[in-house]
């Protein structure tokens, strides 16, 4: 029941994208997707990077224990053919597929699953997927160097894995992203793996041209009969909106993420408006404030930031309505979104009073780290600076590449930053990013610590009552609103242009560019052969 909203949204997206069910999928051809969030891929080792940019290609190359089903609006088993729950909801037994072959021809076994999760929990590497694997009992001990292997993982036989959890959660919400991809244990430990990755996905690796593209080709032994439909998948790096626009109009690419200006232009163009698909994604855009920087340690200063910014004006004029106003952390499509909450109003006088009460009657100066991203980066920062200046706060801009920004955020080497962070689909996982036990390298980027918040999250993780869990998590979300560790900017409305010959596009609320590519196909009108 709690996933109903997301399922409805996803269903609308399939209608917008053009119904593939009414047509017989065409075999062959090339799918040409774009990686729009920077000038490069971070790594060919998807365990090492949390960037949405990298997961685009990883959806073709790798597979995880679960996969996101956009039509259902929930994760479903992918590498397991049966899941048995016992132990009061804390023990999951996975009967693995016995027909899943890595791209080197070897069959996946329970050893690969266990090895992959142990690798992700290597504390010396600070893999971002650790935030998800940490739900397994004993995973945190491996992360801290107290144990070599995750005690909550047990191999029953070659195709059966038992997993004991620390909390009563659905592990599907934690183990569906590419960050938790299952690697071949014997190959992934080799130095050559980073240059020629081997996965379980529908497409196998062919080449990576740094700063340009990743090319994958059909894996004939993929475990879903008849899939993938396409022979080849090309993911091209196109961080510049203008470059994507030209390439899309020239029919050189099949998908293009639209920024605010392009969203308006494509809607007004009769030849292009029919190519638009959109969804309210589970992403929150925000400015994070480092409490180690003295002014931001005071809640009144953080609240003042929220009062000082005319957020609605920025969304309407700069973001061109391609967003929804954020109230607290959980987004519009979260099953626990609280529609009764109101956002911080634009009130410079209130901001000044709070600053004076906090001991900063004349304001202060801080450094604001940002990328060039047009929807939540430099243009937004530029618009906010005079608003903060009006209440005495002066911001100095530090501009970095998108790939660098993600590392800055994880390392804590900032006074403030502006970012877009996944805040769903599971509200418990999203809110746990603010739990004091969650490391900064995982997702507690502001190093937030609040005992009352921790208690609410801990209680939610141990209760069997779903209604009570929802109430506890909504209280935690409301506490974040009051504590204001961030400037609550917006929830993203993701917009992508899709060529008419590309079929089967899913409106994925967890990230629109992350497509289950085995379900995509191109018809005979595609110019790419």
Residue pairs with C-beta under 8 A, 6 or more apart in sequence:
2 335
2 336
2 466
2 470
3 72
3 73
3 74
3 335
3 425
4 73
4 335
5 73
5 333
5 335
6 73
6 74
6 333
6 335
6 425
6 509
7 71
7 72
7 73
7 74
8 73
9 73
9 279
9 280
9 333
9 507
9 509
10 70
10 71
10 72
10 73
10 279
10 506
10 507
10 508
10 509
11 71
12 507
13 70
13 277
13 278
13 279
13 505
13 506
13 507
13 508
14 20
14 70
14 71
14 505
14 506
14 507
16 276
16 277
16 278
16 507
17 277
17 498
17 504
17 505
17 506
17 507
18 498
18 500
18 503
18 505
20 503
20 504
20 519
20 521
23 503
23 523
25 229
25 503
25 504
25 521
26 229
26 503
26 521
26 522
26 523
26 524
27 229
27 521
28 229
28 230
28 231
29 229
29 230
29 231
29 232
29 521
29 522
29 526
29 528
29 529
30 230
30 231
30 232
30 233
30 234
30 522
30 526
30 528
30 529
31 230
31 232
31 233
31 234
31 254
31 502
31 517
31 520
31 521
31 522
32 234
32 236
32 252
32 253
32 254
32 255
32 528
33 56
33 233
33 234
33 235
33 236
33 253
33 254
33 255
33 513
33 515
33 517
34 235
34 236
34 237
34 238
34 244
34 247
34 253
34 255
34 256
34 257
34 513
35 41
35 53
35 54
35 56
35 57
35 235
35 236
35 237
35 238
35 239
35 513
36 53
36 238
36 239
36 241
36 244
36 256
36 257
36 513
37 51
37 52
37 53
37 239
37 257
37 373
37 402
38 51
38 53
38 237
38 239
38 371
38 401
38 402
38 403
39 211
39 237
39 239
39 401
39 402
39 403
40 210
40 211
40 237
40 403
41 53
41 54
41 57
41 208
41 210
41 214
41 237
42 48
42 49
42 51
42 53
42 54
42 403
42 406
43 49
43 54
43 194
44 194
44 195
44 197
44 205
44 208
44 214
45 193
45 194
45 197
46 54
46 55
46 58
46 61
46 62
46 178
46 179
46 181
46 197
47 116
47 119
47 120
47 127
47 129
47 179
47 181
47 183
48 125
48 127
48 128
49 128
49 406
50 128
50 129
50 179
50 406
50 410
51 402
51 403
51 406
52 511
52 513
52 514
53 402
53 403
54 178
55 177
55 178
55 179
55 511
55 514
56 235
56 513
56 514
57 214
57 216
57 233
57 235
58 178
58 181
58 199
58 201
59 178
59 201
59 514
59 515
59 516
59 517
60 201
60 202
60 203
60 216
60 228
60 233
60 235
60 517
61 197
61 199
61 201
61 203
61 204
61 205
61 216
62 178
62 181
62 182
62 183
62 197
62 199
62 200
62 201
63 78
63 79
63 100
63 181
63 182
63 199
63 200
63 201
64 78
64 79
64 175
64 176
64 177
64 178
64 180
64 181
64 182
65 77
65 78
65 79
65 80
65 94
65 113
65 171
65 175
65 176
65 180
65 182
66 75
66 76
66 77
66 78
66 171
66 172
66 175
66 176
67 75
67 76
67 77
67 78
67 176
67 516
68 74
68 75
68 176
68 425
68 508
68 510
68 514
68 516
69 75
69 76
70 506
70 507
70 508
70 509
70 516
71 506
73 425
73 509
74 172
74 425
75 170
75 172
75 173
75 175
75 176
75 425
76 172
77 83
77 94
77 172
78 176
79 94
79 96
79 97
79 100
79 108
79 113
79 182
79 200
80 94
80 95
80 96
80 97
81 95
81 96
81 97
82 94
82 95
83 92
83 93
83 94
83 95
84 92
84 93
84 95
85 91
85 92
85 93
86 93
87 164
88 168
88 464
89 168
89 464
90 164
90 165
90 166
90 167
90 168
91 162
91 163
91 164
91 165
92 162
92 163
92 164
92 165
92 171
93 156
93 160
93 161
93 162
93 163
94 113
94 160
94 161
94 162
94 163
95 159
95 160
96 108
96 109
96 110
96 113
96 159
96 160
96 161
97 108
97 159
97 223
98 107
98 159
99 107
99 223
100 107
100 108
100 200
100 223
101 107
101 108
101 200
101 221
101 223
102 108
102 112
102 184
102 187
102 198
102 199
102 200
103 198
103 199
103 200
103 204
103 205
103 219
104 184
104 187
104 198
105 221
106 184
106 186
108 182
108 184
108 200
109 158
109 159
110 155
110 156
110 157
110 158
110 159
110 160
110 161
111 155
111 158
111 185
112 182
112 183
112 184
112 185
113 153
113 161
113 182
114 149
114 150
114 153
114 155
114 161
115 183
115 185
115 188
116 180
116 181
116 182
116 183
116 185
116 188
117 133
117 136
117 139
117 150
117 153
117 180
118 142
118 148
118 149
118 150
118 153
119 127
119 183
119 188
120 127
120 129
120 130
120 133
120 179
120 180
121 127
121 130
121 133
121 134
121 139
121 140
121 142
121 143
121 150
122 142
122 143
123 130
123 142
123 143
123 144
123 145
124 145
126 410
126 439
126 441
127 179
128 179
128 410
128 441
128 442
128 443
129 177
129 179
129 180
130 139
130 143
130 439
130 441
130 442
131 429
131 432
131 433
131 438
131 442
131 443
132 174
132 175
132 177
132 179
132 180
132 429
133 139
133 150
133 174
133 175
133 180
134 140
134 143
134 166
134 442
135 165
135 166
135 167
135 169
135 171
135 174
136 150
136 152
136 153
136 163
136 164
136 165
136 166
137 150
137 151
137 152
137 164
137 165
137 166
138 147
138 149
138 150
138 151
138 152
138 153
139 150
139 152
141 147
141 150
141 151
142 148
142 149
142 150
151 164
152 163
152 164
152 165
152 166
153 161
153 162
153 163
153 164
154 161
154 162
154 163
154 164
155 161
155 162
156 162
163 171
165 171
166 461
167 461
167 462
168 461
168 462
168 463
168 464
169 426
169 428
169 429
169 461
170 426
173 425
173 426
173 428
173 429
174 180
174 426
174 429
181 199
181 200
182 200
183 193
183 198
183 199
184 198
187 193
187 198
188 198
196 205
197 205
198 204
198 205
199 205
201 219
201 222
201 517
201 518
202 218
202 219
202 222
202 224
202 227
202 228
202 517
202 518
203 216
203 217
203 218
203 219
203 228
203 232
203 233
203 517
204 216
204 217
204 218
204 219
205 214
205 216
206 215
206 216
206 217
207 214
207 215
208 214
208 215
209 215
211 237
212 236
212 237
213 234
213 235
213 236
213 237
214 234
214 235
215 232
215 233
215 234
216 232
216 233
216 234
216 235
217 231
217 232
217 233
218 228
218 230
218 231
218 232
219 228
222 228
222 518
224 518
227 518
227 519
228 517
228 518
228 520
229 504
229 518
229 519
229 520
229 521
230 517
230 520
230 521
230 522
233 517
236 247
236 253
238 244
238 247
238 253
238 256
239 402
241 258
241 259
241 261
241 262
241 374
244 253
244 256
244 257
245 256
245 262
247 253
247 256
248 256
248 275
248 497
248 499
249 272
251 499
251 527
253 499
254 498
254 499
254 501
254 502
254 522
254 526
254 528
255 496
255 497
255 498
255 499
255 502
255 505
255 513
256 496
256 497
257 494
257 495
257 496
257 512
257 513
258 266
258 276
258 322
258 495
258 496
258 497
259 322
259 374
259 375
260 318
260 319
260 320
260 322
260 374
260 375
261 320
261 374
262 497
263 276
263 320
263 322
263 495
264 320
265 272
266 272
266 273
266 275
266 276
266 497
267 273
267 276
272 497
274 500
275 497
275 498
275 499
275 500
276 495
276 496
276 497
276 498
277 495
277 496
277 497
277 498
277 505
277 507
277 512
278 493
278 494
278 495
278 496
278 507
278 512
279 333
279 493
279 494
279 507
279 508
279 509
279 512
280 324
280 331
280 332
280 333
280 491
280 492
280 493
280 494
280 509
281 331
281 333
281 491
281 492
281 493
281 494
281 509
281 510
281 511
281 512
282 331
282 333
282 334
282 422
282 423
282 424
282 425
282 430
282 491
282 509
282 510
283 331
283 420
283 421
283 422
283 423
283 424
283 491
283 492
283 494
283 511
284 326
284 329
284 330
284 331
284 420
284 421
284 423
284 488
284 489
284 490
284 491
284 492
285 323
285 326
285 375
285 376
285 418
285 419
285 420
285 421
285 489
285 490
285 491
285 492
286 326
286 418
286 419
286 421
286 486
286 487
286 488
286 489
287 305
287 368
287 384
287 416
287 417
287 418
287 419
287 486
287 487
287 489
288 409
288 414
288 416
288 417
288 418
288 419
288 445
288 446
288 485
288 486
289 296
289 302
289 305
289 415
289 416
289 446
289 485
289 486
289 487
290 296
290 412
290 414
290 415
290 416
290 446
290 447
291 297
291 446
291 447
291 448
291 485
292 412
292 447
293 366
293 415
293 416
295 301
295 358
295 360
295 364
295 366
296 302
296 366
296 415
296 416
298 358
298 359
299 482
299 483
299 484
300 354
300 355
300 357
300 358
301 354
301 355
301 358
301 360
302 483
302 484
302 485
302 486
303 344
303 354
303 484
304 350
304 351
304 352
304 354
304 355
304 358
304 391
304 393
305 351
305 388
305 393
305 484
305 487
306 344
306 484
306 487
306 488
307 344
307 345
307 346
307 347
307 348
307 350
307 351
307 354
308 348
308 351
308 387
308 388
308 390
308 391
308 393
309 346
309 384
309 387
309 388
309 487
310 346
310 387
311 325
311 326
311 343
311 344
311 346
311 487
311 488
311 489
311 490
312 325
312 346
313 346
314 380
314 383
314 384
314 489
315 321
315 323
315 325
315 490
318 379
318 380
318 383
319 375
319 380
319 490
321 493
322 375
322 492
322 493
322 495
323 375
323 489
323 490
323 491
323 492
323 493
324 331
324 332
324 490
324 491
324 492
324 493
325 343
325 490
325 491
326 343
326 488
326 489
326 490
326 491
327 338
327 341
327 342
327 343
327 481
327 488
328 338
328 341
328 477
328 478
328 480
328 481
328 488
329 423
329 430
329 431
329 434
329 477
329 480
329 481
329 486
329 488
330 336
330 337
330 338
330 423
330 424
330 427
330 430
330 431
330 477
331 337
331 423
331 424
331 491
331 492
332 491
333 424
333 425
333 491
333 509
334 423
334 424
334 425
334 427
334 430
335 427
335 470
336 427
336 470
336 473
336 474
336 477
338 474
338 477
338 478
341 478
341 481
343 488
344 484
344 488
348 387
348 390
348 391
351 391
352 391
352 392
355 361
355 363
355 391
355 392
355 393
360 392
361 392
362 392
363 391
363 392
363 393
363 394
364 392
364 393
364 394
365 393
365 394
365 395
365 396
366 393
366 394
366 395
366 396
366 415
366 416
367 395
367 396
367 397
367 398
367 414
367 415
367 416
368 381
368 395
368 396
368 397
368 398
368 415
368 416
368 417
368 418
369 398
369 399
369 400
369 405
369 408
369 414
369 415
369 416
369 417
369 418
370 377
370 378
370 380
370 381
370 397
370 398
370 399
370 400
370 405
370 417
370 418
371 377
371 378
371 399
371 400
371 401
371 402
371 404
371 405
372 378
372 399
372 402
373 402
373 420
375 420
375 492
376 418
376 419
376 420
376 489
376 490
377 418
378 397
378 399
380 418
380 489
381 395
381 397
381 418
382 397
384 395
385 395
385 397
388 394
388 395
389 395
395 416
398 414
400 408
405 417
405 419
408 414
408 417
409 417
409 419
409 445
410 440
410 441
410 445
411 440
411 441
412 440
412 445
412 447
417 445
418 489
419 445
420 492
421 433
421 443
421 445
422 430
422 510
422 511
423 430
423 491
424 430
424 509
424 510
425 509
425 510
427 473
427 477
428 457
428 460
428 461
428 469
428 473
431 457
431 473
431 476
431 477
431 480
432 438
432 457
433 442
433 443
433 444
433 445
434 444
434 446
434 448
434 450
434 453
434 457
434 476
434 480
434 485
435 444
435 453
435 454
435 457
435 458
436 444
436 448
436 449
436 450
436 451
436 454
437 454
438 444
440 447
446 485
446 486
448 483
448 485
450 479
450 483
452 479
453 476
453 479
453 480
453 483
456 472
456 473
456 475
456 476
456 479
457 472
457 473
457 476
459 472
460 468
460 469
460 472
460 473
460 476
463 469
463 472
481 488
494 511
494 512
494 513
495 512
496 505
496 512
496 513
498 505
499 526
500 525
501 522
501 523
501 524
501 525
501 526
502 520
502 521
502 522
502 526
503 520
503 521
503 522
503 523
504 519
504 520
504 521
505 515
505 520
506 515
506 516
506 519
508 514
508 515
522 528
